[in-house]
Amino acid sequence: MAAVHIAAWRAAYRGLVPEPFLAVLDRDRGTARFQQFLESGAGNTYIIENDNEPVGHLTIGPCRDDDLAGKGVGEIWGIYVAPAHWRRGIGARACGRAEEILRARGFEAIILWAFERNAAARRFYEAIGYRPDGSRKMIEVGTPLSAIRYRKDAALGSKVQPEDG
């Protein structure tokens, strides 16, 4: 998981996140952070596979934003796919599966965050039905970067066939 996370960050955020921040991403430290996160029980993390090969991970849970707490909103906390597997529909299927799980848990809407200047991610989320809801926040990643909150009503979520998920 840490290796995929680092590769995805370096590919997706080069030119957006400062190079020194990306350069110090470390697999051992990342593995330790993932272990700690998984042991905490916060959210649910799923391994994304393609032809039985792990190629990414997805974490979902209840919305963590104070303004939406207790309002039936779930969140895709993070989705990372190894860059060699981008643009093959894997991320879209994983998001579809996340939406199904969150809907089954009773969430009526789903949100996620994307860096404002990450045009590729924003196009991807918009192509699968997410829309900016007007909320923004700053995220510190070696420099403060603006992030935009995207939202999708759960009723609009896509159906993913079991063999695709």
N, C-alpha and C positions, 0 to 999 in steps of 0.2 A: 504494500500500500504506500509506503513512504517513497519508494522509487518512482512509482507512477505519479504520485503527488508532486514530487520535485520536477520530474520531466515535464509534466503538464504546466506547472508554474513557469518554468524556464521558457517553454515554447509559447505559451499564451501571453505572458506578461513582459516579455523582452521588449524594451523600449517604453514600457509603461511603468514598471516597478524598477527602482534603481538597480543597476547591475551589481553593486556590492551586496545588496540584499539577496539577490538571486544566487550569487556566487557562494555565499556561505551556507546555503541550504545543504543539510547534511543527512544522509540516509540513516545513520545510527541515531542521531538526535531525533529525526523524524519518526523512526520506528518506536523509540521510547515514548514520544508524545502520543502516537497512535495507541500504544499499549495502555498508557495512562487514561486516555480518552475512552477507550473501549471498556476498561475496568470501571470507569465512573458511572456507566449506565446511562449517560446522557445521549439522547437521540438513538437512532438505529442505523447501523452501517451495514451496507450490502456490498459484496464483491460483484463487479460487473464482469461477465465472461463472454467471450466470443469463441465459438467452436471449442468449448471446455478449457479455454486459456484465460486466466485472469488478466483483464486489460484495463481495469479501473475500479473505482469505488464511489459509492453514493451514500450520503448521510441525510436522513430526514428526521423530523420530529415536530413537536408543536412550535408555533411561531415564537421566537424569542424577543420580539419587539414589544416594548411596554404598551404602545398605543393599540396593539391588536391582541394583547393577552386576554384570554378567556372569551374571545369572540369567534370561536370556531374556525380558526385559521391555522393551517399546517405550514411547514416550511421545508423546502429543499435547502438544507444547510450547506451542502457542497456536493458537486459532482465533478469527478476528474477521470478522464480517459487518457490512456497513453497516446501521445501524439501520432504514433504510427498507425493508430486505429481511428483517427478523426475522419469525419465526413463519410462514414459508412452506415450511419443510422443507429449506431450503438448508443450514443448519448440520448437521442430522441426516444428510443425504446426504453432506456433506463428512466428517463423522466416520466414517460407514460406509466411505467410500472410504479414509480414513486407516487404518482397521482392516484392510481388505483388503491394503493395501500393506505394513503392518507384519507381518501374518500371512505374506504371501509372502516376507518377509525372515527368517522363522523365529522371530519373537517369539511367545511363548506367552501373554503377558498384556500389557495396555496400561494405562498410568496417565495421569492428568492431575491438575492442581491447580486448585482453585476457592477463592475467598475464602469463608470460613465464613459471613459475613453476606450473601453474594450469593445470596439465595434463588432468584431466577429462574434463574441459571446452574445451581445445584444441582438444581433441579427438572428442567431440561433434561437434564443428564447422567444423572440417575436414570431419566428416561423412556426414555433410549436404552440402559439396561442397566448403567451404572456404579454402583458402590457404594463408600462410604467404606471404607478399609482400616485405619483407626485412626491413621494418621500425620498429623501436623500440623507446620507450620512457620510462622515469622513472615516476612512479606515487607514490606520498607520501601518505602512509596509516599507519602512525605510524613508518614507515621505508620506504625508497625508494625501490620500487619493479619494476623490468623490465617488460614491457608489449610489446607484439608483435601485429602488425597490420595484420589483415586477410582481404582478398579481394575476392570477387566473382563477375564475370561479370553478370550483370542483365539478360542477355540473357540465362544464365545457371540456373536462379532461378527456383525453383520447383513450380508446380501448386498445389494449395491447393483447394480442393473442398469446396464450400460455407458451407456445413454442418460440415466441419472439422474446419473452421475458426472461 
